[in-house]
């Protein structure tokens, strides 16, 4: 997964297909990125740039 830095945060997910990487899915802040492989996951890329809590 690659996190883009310009403008609203976004995420791109690539998969290896026949020896080359190809874009599998992408989403920007406010959209839901959903994957089923290698395991199911869904999230809004905006959460990746939120404040971190200190413990």
VMD Tcl script that draws the C-alpha trace (Angstrom):
set ca {
  {0.00 0.00 0.00}
  {1.23 3.50 -0.77}
  {0.03 6.60 1.05}
  {-0.09 9.70 -1.16}
  {0.94 13.02 0.35}
  {-0.45 15.80 -1.89}
  {-3.90 17.15 -1.03}
  {-6.33 14.84 0.71}
  {-4.80 11.59 1.95}
  {-5.29 8.59 -0.25}
  {-4.15 5.00 -0.48}
  {-3.30 2.81 -3.46}
  {-3.00 -0.97 -3.24}
  {-1.01 -2.90 -5.82}
  {-0.98 -6.63 -6.50}
  {1.55 -8.82 -8.26}
  {0.04 -10.24 -11.44}
  {2.09 -12.24 -13.96}
  {5.36 -10.79 -12.65}
  {4.23 -7.15 -12.69}
  {2.57 -4.93 -10.13}
  {-0.81 -3.51 -11.09}
  {-3.18 -1.20 -9.27}
  {-5.78 -3.31 -7.45}
  {-7.78 -0.51 -5.79}
  {-7.49 3.08 -4.61}
  {-9.43 5.49 -2.40}
  {-9.11 9.07 -1.18}
  {-10.15 10.59 2.16}
  {-13.90 10.25 2.61}
  {-14.04 7.09 0.48}
  {-13.81 3.50 1.68}
  {-10.93 1.34 0.51}
  {-11.98 -2.32 0.59}
  {-9.79 -5.39 0.14}
  {-10.68 -9.08 0.22}
  {-7.18 -10.54 -0.27}
  {-5.01 -11.55 1.53}
  {-7.64 -10.83 4.21}
  {-10.77 -8.66 4.33}
  {-10.26 -5.06 5.43}
  {-12.09 -1.76 4.83}
  {-11.09 1.75 5.91}
  {-11.19 5.42 5.02}
  {-7.63 6.59 4.20}
  {-8.26 9.75 6.27}
  {-7.73 7.69 9.46}
  {-4.09 7.10 8.48}
  {-3.19 10.74 9.06}
  {-5.06 11.26 12.33}
  {-3.40 12.24 15.56}
  {-1.65 9.51 17.46}
  {-2.28 8.96 21.12}
  {0.64 8.86 23.48}
  {0.58 6.27 26.20}
}
mol new
graphics top color blue
foreach p $ca { graphics top sphere $p radius 0.5 }
foreach p [lrange $ca 0 end-1] q [lrange $ca 1 end] { graphics top cylinder $p $q radius 0.2 }
display resetview
